[in-house]
Amino acid sequence: MLQLWLAGLVRRVQWRILGTIFGVAITVALLTSLGSYISSSTHSLTRRAIAHVPVDWQIELAPGTNPSEVRKALLRTTDVLAVQLVGYAGIAGLSTAAHGTTQTTASGKALGIGSHYFADFPSELRVLTGSSQGVLLMQQTAANLHATVGDRISLLRVGLAPVVVHVDGIVDLPQADSLFQAVGLPSNAAPQAPPDNVVVLPETLWHRFFDRQASLRPDSVRIQLHVRISHALPSSPTAAYTAVTDRAKNLEARVTGGATVGNNLGAQLLSTQADALYASVLLWFLGIPGATLAAILTITIAAVGRRRQALEQALLRVRGARSAQILQLAVAEAAVVAIGGVALGAIAGWVIVGALGISLAPVWTGIALFVGALLALGTMIVPAWLQSRETTVVAARSTVERHERSLWERVYLDAILLIVAAVVFWQTANTGYQVVVAPEGVPQTSVQYAVFLAPFCLWLGAALIALRLIRGSLSRASNTVTSLLRVSAGNLAPLVAASFARQSHLLAKGVVLVMLAFSFALSTALFNTTYNAQSRVDAQLTNGADVTVQTHVPFTSVASFRSRLSGLPDVRATALMQHRLAYVGNDLQDFYGIDSRTLAQATTISNAFFANGNAAATLNSLATNPDGVLVSQETATTYELHPGDPINLRLQWPSDHRYHVVPFRFLGVVREFPTAPKDSFIIANADYVARTTTSAAASIALLRVSGSPSATAAQARKLLESVPGVQVTDIETATREISASLTSVSLAGLTALELSFAVVFVVATSGLILGLSFAERRRMYAILCALGARDNQLRAFLWSEGALLLIVGSAAGCALGVALAHILVAVLTGVFDPPPEGLAVPWAYIAVLFALAVAGTGVAVGNAVAVMKRSVTQTIREL
């Protein structure tokens, strides 16, 4: 009996069985690929973060500690890839005499490094001009001394006579904050600013100059071991942080107070925990609605044949079948669906994961298979069990169904959910919330899941209220509905409206399902497109423009190269910027002189860069106030500045290389700016700076290109290869360099994954659900044909239903999708740096989406018309 039953199901209701298998397979494939993508992204984020740590451990030795003993303990603690001894000595200053004048700096530091330091820790020092060996001056120190390669400078030692050395190279110290950190300070201590004046000496020369100073003034000299350890760590940043921290503590215990570990690698992993958790939240938040929609689609497909199932059960009971036997048949049907759906979904998931180039996550695969099997069994067995217990033969044979108001309708759950969504969103968006909380100094992060109530409640509340409104509109067969149906049904509009009223519950569910499919597709497409566009803005903010040319030689201008750079094939616009250093009080900050009228032609100037949220107004104010200046929020707060207040800055003049007071007027706050650091910096008019300091030298050229930025950068390097101290960078390189941050998490794979599934959902809801619905109502359409309905009259019924699902569902879905995308961007605003000014719209994808939805509807209607052309008598007899 069981085999005959299954054979009959496959032969008579194969499309419903296949449709349910399809729904289960989508759920399994989506969960498998999504879980694998999240696992791979977390691992990738951790790996990229630790790869950008210049020195993993800075081990500071206590006075009198033997470095060899610490090295031995270090080798017993962990796998060591590189160790270098670094000496730090305080100096009273540096001086040089040139052109009849003497330049002297304030106090600073003298570093002593080995000959292989550059090879072992290449990120710590970047050569700007000259050699990488010998005596090296930091760029700012060279500017303060007006010194260059080959000059003689004096090191003013503490308590000893000065010593004279020759400068072999000028370098930049991009990691100065960590290089000069005070190892061993409490985690809540304020960070110390790195020294303004630094000279780097060969290790042997450093010992010759400062070993005696260490004896006389031990407080002015310290020794560190810079260490690079193996990065074979757990993929989770939390587990990796624990492993690295335990090793550092083990080392400190072995040397019993002889050394303190500055755990840079652990600090990076600590900050990465929040990013990794944020990334997981982001990916799940984008993916879970898709998995939920896949489950709803499966349940809806299975429910299409619910009335047929009731009739079959009634027939079996009339012929003597017991409830247990009927339930056994339902279990067999569910097993077929579960096995088929899980197997097909597993294969599809494996193929998708391979196409994305990521590793299959076994844990998530197991979860996906379990959920798929549970979905199949629950979808098929539970309704059959309820029907076998509650449905009588007479009720099953009834042709008129009575629908009572559900509990959610009586308590107005839809309205409550929408109110909750509005309140939560208003509260979170106006209280400076953070989705991911990372307490200072605590190796744990947490998610404030309450902020996700707004989009969740909106999604669910919109679906319920749409179900209520659509069902109510259709059930009354109002004049408005009849008038709208005249477009597709003509004179049959009243009959079609009456048919819609009879099927209002079923049609409303179909429209809501289409709405949810479109809302998922549109919200995902809008967010992913906005995210990818903003990632480029973030990279452009770091690099300055598509291509940036910068000279590191003080008061050297790139203006003379501008015409040649503008002549490169793909260059569409160029702009020059001055980059200098200025004192605000005793605080040395980066200073940028710009032409506010032309800068936006070469790079993106976002409204989010400025505190007032209006880039055009701010730049116009700067242009109309020659002595105007924009400063960071920190500077404005520290010095209690208000718009219009005078502010005196000290700028270096090329004539004597001394800092002189230049008056400015405070105009507003700038949060971020191309090429500027993330902390404190100043923006002013280049013309005013050139006039007051007698130098118009512009050290930065920004290039907007229409082709490949990396190709244009290569052409610019070749063009300027003979110019010393010039560096050319491009936005693609900048994207790789910021790959340790959350905004670098590539959504390319996730975008392709989700948008592909979104297309499947839209086609399935607009085509498959409609087709299965037609198939279940073949008897009604056959009776219409038997009563004399012509083909065009039959098409009026079919096309009207298809148009209802497609037009109303897609319109409501688009509105909901845009609203969800706006809320999603607002809730996850911490992902973006800077926040986007608006949503980026993928018009091509939306056009393809609608085209496929129309095609799916057309195929479903066309197939239904073809089926209706069969023998009416045969169709009625079969059903």
Buried (B, 14 or more C-beta within 10 A) or exposed (E): EEEEBBEEBEEBBEBBBBBBBBBBBBBBBBBBBBBBBBBBBBBBBBBBBBEBBBBBBBBBBBEEBEBEBBBEBBEEBBEBEBBBBBBBBBBBBBBBBBEEEEBBBEBBBBBBBBEEBBEBBEEBBBBBBBBBEBBBBBBBBBBBBBBBBEBEBBBBBBEBEBBEBEBBBBBBBEBBEBBBBEBEEEEEEEEEEBBBBBBBBBBEBBBEBBEBBBEEBEEBBBBBBBBBBEBEBBBBBBEBBBBBBEBBEBBBEBBEEBBBBBBBBBBBBBBBBBBBBBBBBBBBBBBBBBBBBBBBBBBBBBBBBBBBBBBBBBEBBEEEBEBEBBBBBBBBBBBBBBBBBBBBBBBBBBEBBEEBEBEBBEEBBEBBBEBBBBBBBBBBBEBBBEBBEEBEBEEBEEEEEEEEEEEBBEEBBBEBBBEBBBEBBEBBBEEEBBBBBBEEEEBEBEBEEEBBBBBBBBBBBBBBBBBBBBBEBBBBBBEEBBEBBBEBBEEBBBBBBEBBBBBBBBBBBBBBBBBBBBBBBBBBBBBBBBBBBBBBBBBBBBBBBBBBBBBBBBBBBBEEBBEEBEEBEBBEBBBBBBBBBBBBEEEBBBBBBBBBEEBBBBBBBBBBBBBEBEBEEBBEBBBEBBBBBBBBEEBBEBBEBEEEEEBEBBBBBEEEBEBEEBEBBBBBBBBBBBBBEEEBBBBBBBBBBBEBBEBBBBBBBBBBBEEBBBBBBBBBBEBBEEBBBBBBBBBBBBBEBBBBBBBBBBBEBBBBBBBBBBBBBBBBBBBBBBBBBBBBBBBBBBBBBEEEBEEEBBBBBBBBBBBBBBBBBBBBBBBBBBBBBBBBBBBBBBBBBBBBBEBBBBEEBBEEBBEBBBEBBBBBBBBBBEBBEEEBEEBBEEB
